[in-house]
Amino acid sequence: MKLAVNYSPQLDELIRVGHVEVDLLKCADWTELVEPAQKLGPVYVHFPIHAGDGKPVDWNAVREWMDLTNTQNVNMHLVATTKDFPDIPFESRSAEHRERVIEAMVRDVLAAGKVVGIDRIVVENLPTTLEDDGVNPLHCAVEIDTIRAVIERTGCGLLLDIDHARSAADVLNIDPRAYMDALPVDRIGELHMTGAHRVGNVILGHVPMNGEDWEYFDWAIERFRSGAWKTPDIYAFEYGGIGPIFRDNSDIKVLAEQVPILLGKVRSLNT
């Protein structure tokens, strides 16, 4: 398993002076990120592609990015909101509504698979909230049965985001560890995790790791070590970056402290 970290100016500085080391730099499909990141080391691209909303994808651009950066897998976010399904109530968990969401997600994943190969597609579980803002996935879109069905019907892989799983499990009133164990963990191709802190009724990710976060990360490492979960190719620490959300969570002191710890834990798994 390789350690990837979001490219940011702060991480750039730390790598250049030799204070931290990473295996991969994770970038959005933006030239202003990829070009400076490639001067530091290997890069892979995380794409803003959805499965479930039926929106068109510029697959020529995707393939160009894959070739430019040697990105092996194409990620797709499992998305279905009230904007996509205006007649489905946000909190619905009915079998009928779930099946409609699954069919839409499967349609988009299979279409992507025809372009890049289904074995190169990993679908990412997303969080939801207790309130509908038209952006958060429907409750039935984050259910275990939905994610399992999409992967089983298409043959794609799973991008397990632990922060997202903790958020979804909280809303669905399920133990987060039980939620993750019930996912298709034998199909994990990539792992994401940062800190996940509760603010009111919402669990927010992309923040520094704290005590409980380290417990979840160590638990995941042991799941890989024991063989209970398939060990992914990449673990991405999605802290730091460029843009409003990530720029405000790009503390150079956090990166200097936490990246070496994470690298040590990842490499201990590889020995």
C-alpha positions as CSV (number, residue, x, y, z in Angstrom):
1,M,0.0,0.0,0.0
2,K,1.3,3.4,-1.0
3,L,0.8,6.6,1.0
4,A,-0.7,9.5,-1.0
5,V,-1.3,13.0,0.3
6,N,-3.2,15.9,-1.2
7,Y,-0.8,18.2,-3.0
8,S,-0.6,21.6,-1.4
9,P,2.0,24.5,-1.2
10,Q,2.6,23.5,2.4
11,L,3.3,19.9,1.5
12,D,5.5,21.1,-1.4
13,E,7.6,23.0,1.0
14,L,8.0,20.1,3.5
15,I,9.0,17.7,0.7
16,R,11.5,20.1,-0.8
17,V,13.4,20.6,2.5
18,G,13.2,16.9,3.3
19,H,11.0,17.0,6.3
20,V,8.4,14.6,5.0
21,E,8.2,11.8,2.4
22,V,5.2,10.5,0.5
23,D,4.8,7.8,-2.2
24,L,2.2,9.7,-4.3
25,L,0.8,13.2,-4.6
26,K,-2.9,13.2,-5.0
27,C,-4.3,15.9,-7.3
28,A,-7.6,17.0,-8.8
29,D,-7.6,17.1,-12.6
30,W,-6.3,20.6,-12.6
31,T,-3.1,21.6,-14.5
32,E,-2.2,24.1,-11.8
33,L,-2.0,21.2,-9.3
34,V,-0.5,18.5,-11.5
35,E,2.4,20.4,-13.0
36,P,4.0,21.5,-9.7
37,A,3.2,18.2,-8.1
38,Q,5.0,16.3,-10.8
39,K,8.2,18.2,-10.1
40,L,8.2,16.6,-6.6
41,G,7.3,13.0,-7.4
42,P,4.7,10.5,-8.8
43,V,1.2,11.9,-9.1
44,Y,-2.2,10.3,-9.4
45,V,-5.5,12.1,-10.3
46,H,-8.8,11.9,-8.3
47,F,-11.6,12.7,-10.7
48,P,-14.9,14.6,-10.1
49,I,-16.9,11.8,-11.8
50,H,-20.3,10.7,-10.4
51,A,-22.2,7.5,-10.7
52,G,-26.0,8.0,-10.4
53,D,-26.7,11.4,-11.8
54,G,-26.3,10.5,-15.5
55,K,-24.2,13.6,-16.2
56,P,-21.9,13.4,-19.3
57,V,-18.1,12.8,-18.8
58,D,-15.3,14.0,-21.0
59,W,-13.6,10.6,-21.3
60,N,-11.0,11.9,-23.7
61,A,-9.8,14.2,-21.0
62,V,-9.9,11.5,-18.4
63,R,-7.7,9.2,-20.6
64,E,-5.3,12.0,-21.2
65,W,-4.9,12.6,-17.5
66,M,-4.4,8.9,-16.9
67,D,-1.7,8.7,-19.5
68,L,0.0,11.9,-18.3
69,T,0.2,10.8,-14.6
70,N,0.1,7.0,-14.9
71,T,-3.1,7.0,-12.9
72,Q,-4.2,3.4,-12.7
73,N,-7.8,3.6,-11.5
74,V,-10.8,5.9,-12.2
75,N,-12.8,6.8,-9.2
76,M,-16.6,7.5,-9.3
77,H,-18.6,9.0,-6.5
78,L,-21.8,7.2,-5.7
79,V,-24.2,10.1,-5.9
80,A,-28.0,10.4,-5.9
81,T,-29.6,13.5,-4.5
82,T,-33.1,15.0,-4.5
83,K,-31.9,17.1,-7.5
84,D,-31.3,13.9,-9.4
85,F,-34.5,12.1,-8.0
86,P,-36.9,14.9,-7.1
87,D,-39.7,12.4,-6.4
88,I,-37.7,10.4,-3.8
89,P,-37.9,11.8,-0.2
90,F,-34.4,12.6,1.2
91,E,-34.7,10.2,4.1
92,S,-36.5,7.4,2.2
93,R,-35.0,3.9,2.6
94,S,-37.7,2.0,0.8
95,A,-36.7,-0.9,-1.4
96,E,-38.3,0.6,-4.4
97,H,-36.4,3.9,-4.1
98,R,-33.2,2.1,-3.4
99,E,-33.5,0.0,-6.5
100,R,-34.0,3.0,-8.7
101,V,-30.9,4.6,-7.3
102,I,-28.9,1.4,-7.7
103,E,-30.0,1.1,-11.4
104,A,-28.9,4.6,-12.1
105,M,-25.5,4.1,-10.4
106,V,-25.0,0.7,-12.2
107,R,-25.8,2.4,-15.5
108,D,-23.1,5.0,-15.1
109,V,-20.5,2.6,-13.8
110,L,-21.0,0.2,-16.7
111,A,-20.8,3.0,-19.1
112,A,-17.5,4.1,-17.6
113,G,-16.3,0.5,-17.6
114,K,-16.8,0.3,-21.4
115,V,-14.3,3.2,-21.8
116,V,-11.5,2.3,-19.4
117,G,-12.3,-1.2,-18.3
118,I,-14.4,-2.2,-15.3
119,D,-11.4,-3.5,-13.5
120,R,-10.1,0.0,-13.4
121,I,-13.2,1.6,-11.8
122,V,-13.4,2.1,-8.1
123,V,-16.6,3.6,-6.6
124,E,-16.4,5.8,-3.5
125,N,-18.9,5.6,-0.7
126,L,-20.2,9.1,0.3
127,P,-21.5,10.7,3.5
128,T,-25.0,12.2,4.0
129,T,-26.6,14.4,6.6
130,L,-29.9,14.6,8.4
131,E,-30.9,17.6,6.3
132,D,-31.5,17.9,2.6
133,D,-29.6,20.7,0.8
134,G,-29.9,19.1,-2.6
135,V,-26.3,18.2,-2.6
136,N,-26.0,15.4,0.0
137,P,-26.8,11.9,-1.3
138,L,-30.2,10.4,-0.4
139,H,-30.2,8.2,2.6
140,C,-30.9,5.1,0.4
141,A,-27.8,6.1,-1.7
142,V,-25.4,5.5,1.3
143,E,-27.0,2.3,2.5
144,I,-24.8,-0.8,2.7
145,D,-27.2,-2.7,0.3
146,T,-26.9,0.0,-2.3
147,I,-23.1,0.0,-2.3
148,R,-22.9,-3.8,-2.3
149,A,-25.4,-4.1,-5.2
150,V,-23.5,-1.6,-7.4
151,I,-20.2,-3.4,-6.9
152,E,-21.7,-6.9,-7.3
153,R,-23.7,-6.0,-10.4
154,T,-20.8,-4.3,-12.2
155,G,-17.7,-6.0,-11.0
156,C,-16.0,-2.8,-10.1
157,G,-13.9,-2.1,-7.0
158,L,-14.5,-0.1,-3.8
159,L,-12.8,3.1,-2.8
160,L,-13.5,3.0,1.0
161,D,-13.6,6.4,2.5
162,I,-13.6,5.9,6.3
163,D,-14.7,9.5,7.1
164,H,-17.6,9.2,4.8
165,A,-18.5,5.8,6.2
166,R,-18.5,7.2,9.7
167,S,-20.8,10.0,8.7
168,A,-23.3,7.7,6.8
169,A,-23.3,5.2,9.6
170,D,-24.1,8.0,12.1
171,V,-27.1,9.2,10.1
172,L,-28.3,5.6,9.5
173,N,-27.8,4.8,13.2
174,I,-25.4,1.9,12.5
175,D,-22.1,1.2,14.3
176,P,-19.4,2.6,11.9
177,R,-17.2,-0.4,12.2
178,A,-20.1,-2.8,11.5
179,Y,-21.1,-0.5,8.5
180,M,-17.6,-0.8,7.0
181,D,-17.3,-4.5,7.6
182,A,-20.5,-5.1,5.8
183,L,-19.3,-3.3,2.6
184,P,-17.6,-5.3,-0.2
185,V,-14.2,-5.1,1.6
186,D,-12.8,-7.9,-0.6
187,R,-13.0,-5.4,-3.4
188,I,-11.1,-2.5,-1.8
189,G,-8.8,-0.8,-4.3
190,E,-8.2,2.5,-2.5
191,L,-8.6,3.9,1.0
192,H,-9.2,7.5,2.1
193,M,-9.1,8.9,5.6
194,T,-8.4,12.1,7.5
195,G,-9.7,13.4,10.7
196,A,-13.5,13.4,11.1
197,H,-14.8,15.8,13.7
198,R,-18.4,16.4,14.7
199,V,-19.8,19.9,14.3
200,G,-23.4,19.9,15.5
201,N,-25.3,17.1,13.7
202,V,-22.6,16.8,11.0
203,I,-19.3,14.9,10.9
204,L,-16.8,16.9,8.9
205,G,-13.7,15.3,7.2
206,H,-10.5,16.7,5.7
207,V,-9.3,17.9,9.2
208,P,-6.4,16.8,11.3
209,M,-6.4,13.4,12.9
210,N,-7.3,13.3,16.6
211,G,-7.4,10.5,19.2
212,E,-10.5,8.7,17.8
213,D,-9.3,9.1,14.2
214,W,-6.1,7.3,15.0
215,E,-8.1,4.5,16.6
216,Y,-10.1,4.0,13.4
217,F,-7.0,4.1,11.3
218,D,-5.2,1.5,13.4
219,W,-8.3,-0.6,13.3
220,A,-8.3,-0.4,9.5
221,I,-4.6,-1.3,9.3
222,E,-5.3,-4.4,11.4
223,R,-8.2,-5.4,9.2
224,F,-5.8,-5.3,6.3
225,R,-3.1,-7.1,8.2
226,S,-5.4,-9.9,9.3
227,G,-6.8,-10.4,5.8
228,A,-10.3,-9.4,6.8
229,W,-10.1,-6.6,4.2
230,K,-8.3,-6.6,0.9
231,T,-5.3,-4.3,1.2
232,P,-5.7,-1.4,-1.3
233,D,-3.0,-0.1,-3.6
234,I,-3.3,3.4,-2.3
235,Y,-4.2,5.1,1.0
236,A,-4.8,8.8,0.6
237,F,-4.6,11.3,3.4
238,E,-6.9,14.0,2.0
239,Y,-5.6,16.8,4.2
240,G,-4.5,20.1,2.7
241,G,-4.8,21.4,-0.8
242,I,-5.9,24.3,-2.9
243,G,-9.4,25.9,-2.9
244,P,-11.7,27.2,-0.2
245,I,-12.2,24.0,1.8
246,F,-8.8,22.5,1.5
247,R,-6.8,25.7,1.7
248,D,-8.2,26.4,5.2
249,N,-7.1,23.0,6.3
250,S,-3.5,23.0,5.1
251,D,-1.6,23.6,8.3
252,I,2.1,22.9,7.7
253,K,2.6,21.9,11.3
254,V,-0.2,19.3,11.0
255,L,1.4,17.9,7.8
256,A,4.9,17.9,9.3
257,E,3.6,15.9,12.4
258,Q,1.0,13.5,10.9
259,V,2.4,12.6,7.5
260,P,5.5,10.8,8.9
261,I,3.3,8.9,11.4
262,L,1.0,7.8,8.7
263,L,3.9,6.8,6.4
264,G,5.4,4.7,9.2
265,K,2.0,2.9,9.8
266,V,1.6,2.2,6.1
267,R,5.1,0.9,5.7
268,S,4.7,-1.4,8.7
269,L,1.8,-3.0,6.9
270,N,4.0,-3.6,3.8
271,T,6.7,-5.5,5.8
